[in-house]
Amino acid sequence: MTNPLIFLPVLLAACGVIVSAAPAKAADQGDRERPNVLFIAVDDLACSLGCYGDLIAKTPHIDGLAASGICFQRAYNQLPLCNPTRASVMTGLRPDTIKVYDLDRHFRDQVPDVVTLPQAFQQAGYFAARVGKIYHYNVPAAIGTDGFDDPPSWHQTVNPKGRDKADEALVFNAEPHRKISGALSWLAAEGTDEQQTDGMIATAAIDIMKDKRDQPFFLAVGFFRPHTPYVAPRKYFDMYPLDALRLPYAPANDRDDIPTAAFAHNCPVPNYGLDEPTLLKATQAYYACVSFVDAQVGRLLESLDELGLAEKTIVVFWSDHGYHLGDHNGVWQKRTLFEQAARTPLIIRDPHIHSAPLAARRACRRIVELVDIYPTLMDLGQIEAPSGLEGRSLRALLENPAAQWEGSAVTQILRPADDRLPKQVMGCSVRTARYRYTEWGEGKQGVELYDHQTDPNEYNNLARQPDPRATAVIERLRPMLRSKASGKTPQVPVNPARL
C-alpha cells in the first residue's frame, strides 16, 4: 500500500581520481566518553513505518527509537539498488565518484585507497564488527558467506544462516520465471524469530555488545528482510489481515505523462500482470517482514538498555533505498527515481544530544541524503574526517531539526538497453523542499517535474508540456542536479544483467 506522505559543503572528487584519506585520529573528547555506534541497516525498507505516517505498519520499536532521537522525514538515497547505495554510504562518496552502478562492481576498483566509515572508526581506536548485510550480499544465495564485502572495514564479521535458507523450497513464487530473490515471493514461516537469519543476526549482535561493552565499538547490524523473498514467522502475517489491505490509488491516466525510461526494466508490465488477490498477499508479506525486523530492532535496543550502553551509544537506523508496493498503477520493488524509491528511512539518536526532553521526540523535514551519514558520525564521534567526503554533517539538525538548512538530494539509476531503450540510459533526479526534477539520458529520453506542494504522489508531470513557470523551475534545478551527478552513461564496466 502507498505510504502516506504526510511529512514531506559539497566537494566532488574528480572522475577517475583515487580518493584517499589521511589517517583519522580521535580528537580531544573533553569530559565526554567516546560514544559507541550501533549502525542498523535494513534491506529494501520503504518509509513503511508508523513514525513516517504509515497507518498500516505496526512498528513500535522503530517508532520508539524515532521518538527518542531525530527522524529524518525527507532523507534520500543516492542510487536505489543495494550495492551502489551501500557503497556510497560506507565511503561517503557519490556513485559518479566510486563508479558503482550495478550489483557486480566493487568500489575499490575505482577508489582502492578510500577509507570507509568503519575504517575511520578503527583508526580512532574502535573495535569494528559487521553482523549480516552491510555491503552487498547476493541475496539469498550467499546468506552465510561474506558476499560482496570489504575486509579492511572490519575486525570481525558474522554471517548467520537461518532456516529461511533451508526452507526456500517452501517459498511461494508468484513469478516462477524469476529467482525468488527478484520476484514477488513469500513464506509465512514456522518456528521462532531466533531461527530466522535476521533473528540470528540480532542474537549475534547482542553477543558482540556484551563482549565489547567495556571498549568503544562500531557495530554494524544488517537485516535482510523485507528484501524478497518476504519470509517471516507466521505470527507477523497474522498482524495484517488481507481484508484490511488495499492496493495504492493512482489516476487511471497516471502513466500517460511518464517517460518509458522511468519504469524499471525488471517491472515493465504493470503489477507484473498479476491479479489483485496475489498482489494483496505480497503486500501482506512485505508488511509482515517489516514488523519482523522491527521486533529484532527492539531486541537490540532493549539489550543496549540492559547492558547499560544506551547512554553512551549513538544509534543510526537506515535503509538502503525505498520500495514500491504497486504505486503508479503497478510499480513494484525499487530501481526508480520516484519518491517511493528515492526516499529512505533515516533515524539518528545521540544520547549526548537527545537526553534533553525538548530535543527529543521531533521529526526533521529538511532535505538530507544518505551520503551525509559518514560525515555526521565523524562529527558526533569527534573523529577527524577523511578528505573528500561528499556529504555534510547533520549535527545542526540533530540539535535543532528546524535549523536553517539549504538542502537538496540527488538520486540516480542506470537503465540497461532492452526492447524499450536502444542503449543504456542514466537517469538523475534532484529533490528540493518543493520539487522533484528528473532527466533521463540528459533529457533526451524524457524529463519529469513534480510539485510536491500540490502533487505529493507525483501524478502530474509538469515537464511534459511546461508552462513558463515550470520552465523557470527546470532551468533553476538543472544546474543543481548536474552539480552532483553528470547524467552521462558510465565508461566503466557495467553488467546489464545486474542493473
N, C-alpha and C positions, 0 to 999 in steps of 0.2 A: 504494500500500500504506500501511497505517496506520503512522505514525511511532511507534516505541516510546516511551512517555512514562516513561522510566526516571528522569528528573530532574524530578522535578516541583519645606514648609508651604503647603497648597493655598490659592490665592487665586482665587476665581471672579469674573470680570468680570460686571457686571450685564447682563442681557439687553438687547440693543439699544444698549448704550453702546459708543462707539468706544474701542478700546484703543490708546493711543499710548505713545510712549516718549521719554524724554529722550535726547539724543544720547549714544551709548555712547562710551567712551574707554578707551584702553589703560591699565591700571593699571601701577604700578611693577613691572617684570619682574625686578628684582633682577639676579642674575647669570645668569638663565635666558633664553636666546634665545627670541623669540616663536615658538611652535610653528606649523607648517603644519597644515592639516586636510585629510585625504583622506576624503571623505564618500561612501561607496559605498552606493547603493540598488539593490535587486533587486526586480523586479516579480513579485508572486504567488508568492513563495518561502515555503513552509512550513518547519517545522523538519526538513526532509528533508536533513539534513547529518550527517556522521559525528560531529561534535562535539556533536550533540544526541541521539546514541544511535541514529540510523537505521542499521540494519545492512545496508541495500541501497545507500545513497548512496555514491558514490565522489567525495569532495570533499577531496582532500589539501591544497589551498592554503588554503581557508577554515578547515579544521581546524587548519592550522599557525598561522593568524592567531589563532584561539581559544586555542591553546596558548601564545602569546606575550603575550596580554592577558587580558581578562576576558570570558568567555562567559556572558551572562545567560540562564540556563535558563528563567526564568519572566518573560519580557517580553511585554507585551500592547499591541495597537494600540487606537486609540480608536474606529475605525469601519472594518470590513473591506470597504472599497471604495476604489478608487485615489484619486480626487480628494479626498474628505473626509479620509482618513488622512494623505495627503501635506500637505494644507493645515494640518492640526493639527500635524504635526511641524515644519513650517517656520515657523509662527507661535508655537509653544509654547502654543497655546490649544486648548481642547476644542471639539468640534462644536457644542455648545449656545451657545458664545460667538461663534464665527465663522459660525454658521448655515449650514454647508455639509453637506448630507446626500446630494447626488446628484452626477452627473458634469458638470453644466452650470453650477453656481454658483461664482463666484469669491469667495474670502474677502474681497477688498477691497470687495465690495458691502456687507458688514456692518461691516468694520473698515478703512476706507480708509487710515488713517494708521499702521497697525501696522508695526512694524519687524521684518522677517523675520530668520531666523538669518543668512543670508549678508549682509544689510544691516548687521547689528550688527558683523560682521567687517569689512565695508567701512569703517564709521565708525571702526574701530580701526586703520585703515591697511592693511588686507589687500587683495590682489587676489582677486576672487571670480569664478569661472567655473563654467559648467554644460556638461557634455557628456552628451547623451542625456536620459533621462526622469527628472526630479526632481519637478517639478509634473506635472499630468496631461496626457498626450497622448491623443488619440483613437486608440488603438492598434487596428490597424496603419495605418489610412488616412492618418494625419498624420505618419508617420515621414518625417523630412527637413524638418519645419517646427517652429516654436516651440510649436505646440499651445496648451494652456491654461496658458501660462507667466506669470511675474511679472517684467516687465522691470526694475523697480528693484532686484531681487535680484542682478543680475549685471553685471559689466563686460564679460563675453564669454560667448556661447553658441555651441555647436557641435552641429549636428543631422545626424549621419551617416545615410546611407540605403544599405543594402546589398542584396545580391542576394536576400535573403529577401523583400524587397518586390517585386522583379521576378519572382520565382518563385512568386508567390501562386497562379497558375493551377494549379500542381502540387500544392498542398496538398490532402491528403485531408480531407474534412469528413464526420464521422460523423453529423452532423445538418444536412443540406443546407438546411433551412428557416431556419437561423440563419446570421448572418455568422460568418466564421471567427474573428473576434476574440472571440466569445462562445460558440463551440461547441467540442466536443471535436474538435480538428483538428490535423494534424501533417504534417511533411515531414522525412524523412531526406535532408538536402540534399547535393548535390555541392559540390565546391570546398573552400576553406580557411576556417579560423576568421576570418581577416582580411577575407574577402569578405562576411561576415555583418554586419549592423548592429552587433551587440554587439561583434564583433571590431574593427570600425572605431571604436567608442566607446572601447575600450581604447587603440587606437593614438593617437587624438586626445588622450586624457587624458595619455598618456605624453609627447606632444609639448609639451603645456602645462607639465608638470612640468619638462621640460628647459628650456623658455624662461623659466620663472619661478623657477628654482631659487635665485636669489640674492635673492629678496624673499619675504616671508610671503604664503602663498596659502591660500585656502579653495576647494578644488576638489571640486565635486560631480559624481559619475560615476554615471549612472543606466542600468542594463541593462534591456532589455525582456523577456528571457526569464527564467523559464519561462512568462510570460503566453501565452495562446493567440493564434495558432496555435503549437503546440510545434514550432519549427523549429531544428534544429541539424545540423551536419555528421554524415554517416552514421557516422563512427567512434564517436561518442558513443552512438548507438543500439546499436552492437555491444557496448558495455560492459554492457548489461543484457539478456541472453538471455530471451526470453519464457518459457521453461520454468522459469526461476528466480524468476518473479514470481507473486504471489498477490493476490487482492482481500482487503481487510481483513475481519476477522471481526467480527460483531455477533450477539447473540442474535436468534433468529427474531422475537421479540416486541418488539424494541428500540423500535420506533416507537409502540407502543401507548400509552405514557405521555408522549409528546412533543406539545405543543400544535401545532396546524396552522401558526400563525404562525412557529414555529421553523424551518420548512423554507422555503428561499429560493424566491421566485416564479419564478426562472429555472431551478429544478430541482425542480419539484413532483412529478415522477414518478421513482421510484427508478431510478437509473442511466440516466436518460433513455430507458428502455425498450430499451437496447442489450444485446447479448449479451456473454458473458464474454470471448470472444476479442478482440472490439473494445475492451472496457474494458482488457484487459491491454496491448494495443498503445498505448492512450492513456497508461497508467501508464509503459510503457517510454519513450514520447516525453517525458513530463514529466521523468523522471529523466535522460534524455539532455540535456535543456536545463539541468538543474541542474549536471551535470558540465561542460557547455559554458561556463556562466557561471563556474564555479569556475576553469576554465582562464584566463579573462580576468582574474579577480581575481588569479590567480597572476602574470600578466604585470605588473599594476600594482604588486604587492608586490616583485617582482623588480626593477622599474625604480627603486623607492624605494631599494633597496639599491645598485644600480649607480650612481645619481646622488648617493649619499652623503646622502640625505634621510631615511632610516629613523629615525635617532636624533633627528630634530627634527620628526617628523610624527606627529600624532595620527591614527589610523585608526579610522573608525566604519563598521561594516558593519551594514546593517539591511534588512529587507523591509517593504513597506507593510502586509502582513497575512499571515495563514496561508492554508491551502488544503486542500480536501478531495479525496481520491482514492478516493471510494466509501465513506467512513465512514458509520456508522449505516444500513447496508443501502441504500446508493445515493446519498449526498450527494456532489456534485462542486462544485469551484471554491470560491467564497467566499460572502460575504453571510450568514453565520450567526453565532450567538453561542456555538457550541460551542467547546471548547478548540482544535480543529484550525484554526479560522479566526481566533480571537481571539489565540492565542499566536503570537509573531513572533520570528524570529531577531534578536538584537542582540549585537554583539561590539564592544568598545572597547579599543583599545590605545594607551596614552600612554607613550611610551618614558621619560619623566621618572619615571613611577611604576613601570613594569613592567620596568625594567632589572635590578631586584633579583631573583635567582632565586626567592626564596620568594614573591614577589608574583605571579609569572607562573605559567602552567600551572594555573590554578584556575578553577573554574566558580562562578558565583554563583546561588544558589537563592532569593534574596529576590524578592518580587513587585515589579516595576518596570513603567513604562509608556513608550511611545514619546514621550509629551509631556515626559518627563524629559530627552530628548536635548539640547534647546536650553539649559536652564539648566546642564546638565553641561558643555557646551562653553564657555559663558561662564566658568564656574568654572575649567576647565582652562586656558583661554587668558588668564585674569586680565583679563577684559574686563567692564566694568560692564554688568550685565544690564538690559534694558528692564523697566519696571514691569509687573506684572500677569501674568507668566508663570505658568502653571497646573500646571507640574510642579515637580520639585525636583532638585537636583544629585545625581548618583550618585557623586560623588568618594569619599565614605566607603566605598562598596562597591568601587570600583576599588582603593582602598588596602587594604581588608580585606573580601573577599567574604562573610565570616561576621559582619560587624559587625551590631550591633543595628539593626533596621530594621522599623518598623511599616508595612508596605506593603499596599496594595490597588490593584486596577486595574479601571477601568470601561470597558466597550466597549458600543457601541450600534449599531443599524441600523434604518432606516426601511423598512417594507413598503408597497407601493402597494395600493390597493383592486383586487381582482380577483375571480374567481369563487369564491375561497376566503374572502376577507375583504371585508366590506361597506364598509369605509373604511380609510384609511391607519392603520397601526399602528406605533408606535415600540416597539422592543424595547431593553431596557437590562439589562446583566449586570455583576455585580461579582464579581471573583475575589480570594479571600484565600488564605493559605497552604494552607488545607484545603478550602474550599468554593467553589463557583460558584452564585450565586443570580441568576435571570433573571426579569424581568417583561415581559410583552407587553401593550401598551396599559394601562400602570399596573396590570397584573394582571388586567384584565377579559378579555383574550384568552389568558390562560394564565400559569402560573407554573412555574418549574423550580428544583430544588435538587439539586446533586450533591455527594457527599462524596468528594473526591479521595484521601482516605486509604484508602478501601475500594473506590472505583469510579473509577479514573483515566481510564477511557474514557467516562464519563458515560452508562452504560446504565440506571441506576436513578434515576428522578425521584422524590426523596423528598417533593416538594411535591404530588404527585398525591393522596395520602392521608396527610398529615403526622401523625406521632405527636407527643407533647408535646415531645420533644427536637428534632425537625425544626422545629416551630412556634417554639420558642425561638430557634433559629438564624436563621430567617427574620426574626423581629422584631428581631434584632440587626443583620442585614445590610441590611435595607431602608433605614434612615437613612443608612448608609454609601453605598449606591447613589445615593440622592437627593442626596447632597452633591456629586456630580459630574455627574449627568445628571437632568434633570427628568422624563423619560419621557413628556412631553406631545407631541402632534402639532404640528409646527412651523407657524408662521403666515407664514413667508417663502415665496416661490415655490419650488416643487419640481416637477421634471419626472418624472412617474411612469414614463415610458419609460426614464429614465436613473438609476433607483434600483438 
